[in-house]
Amino acid sequence: DLDMSEEKKHPPLGDTPETIALEIVASGFGAIPVVGPTIQTVLNKSIPNIRLERVETYLRYLQKQVDELQLKPALEEPVGLDLFEEGLWQSARALSDDRKKYIAELVAKGLQETGLEQQETRHFMRILEQLDDRQIILLAEYHPANSPTVGNEQGARFHEANRNVVQPGHAVDDITDHTGREEAQRGSRLNEIMRRHLSSFGLLEIDQMKASVEMQPRSHHYLITEIGKDFLTYIGAIPSGGDNGQ
């Protein structure tokens, strides 16, 4: 299991005169009161060039999960430091706060665990980097906690918030709306490609029972795997123990 720092080398993220070089202006972290001395020290030594505003949200989420006493020994270990740095790089490229929350949840879990769970965290971190936010929604659609069954409030909230993703074209009811229908078809094709991608990571699997009764299915039917459920729990997209949506 190679360290992520050895698997790929991240280029410097700051490329303008306005970039904050943390080696020089450590005091700049006064703008984030919650960032303690442990994180400041690691940032000054590890990340030579990064914009403060790109990682502020990630750092805030992280320190809500892991306090200073837990952080210091965790970041003194090579695996912990590697996870923290990987979280910085991924959060600096993240386009949404949800993504930054997912990254912080994964890193926090990895810093607090050892052995197999920590290895799982590192594996999921590599997977997360290769998935976009739409794919995470598509995966979460299959989790039992988001089942649109009567009485499942979490499932109802999920489908209401993400209907445009999981049901492309649901609002297109005019048969003459050719543009809307074409966009819906494109969305459905994109979803199928993304589900296949999720399946390639072992997060989804083809529902063999449904596949066996359809002679020429237009698209595959999927089920979420146990690994897929663990991934969603690790990134905080599903509450721990949330199989029943409670």
C-alpha angles and dihedrals in degrees: 000000000000120000111257088236088062095043094060136002114223117220119232110280099209117074106158134075088252091063114120111235101205093200089067105033106037087147088068088083088075082090087070106051093184094062106100131206094267093061092041091054093049092046092051092052102036112033112053100183127017137133113251096218092056093064103028095096092047092051092049092051091045095053091050086062102039124035126216094261091057095041099057099060091036093055092047088066118082093231093049093047091048091052092048093050092046088052090053094052094046094046091050088061096039115118099197138045089233089061091050090051090052091051093047092048091052094046093046091052092048092051092052099044136065136196120010096359091053090049089051089052092053091048092049090049089059091048093047091057089059097049127076126214093264091057092051089054091049091051093046089053089071096051113109090231089065096046109137093230125142111277096017102121094179091054091048092051092047095052093044092051095044104032094119090059102041095037108034111198095012089140095049105102100147111093089203092058094099094165092053093047092049091050090050091052091050090050091051092050091049091050091052091052091048093049090053088052090051088049091053088061092050093248094115130027132196114263098239094191093060092040091056094057097047115079097197110007116196090215137002125266113226141201126201114248127222087254089053090053091049091050092054091047093048093053092045095244088124123033114249109270091013099138093122096045093247 
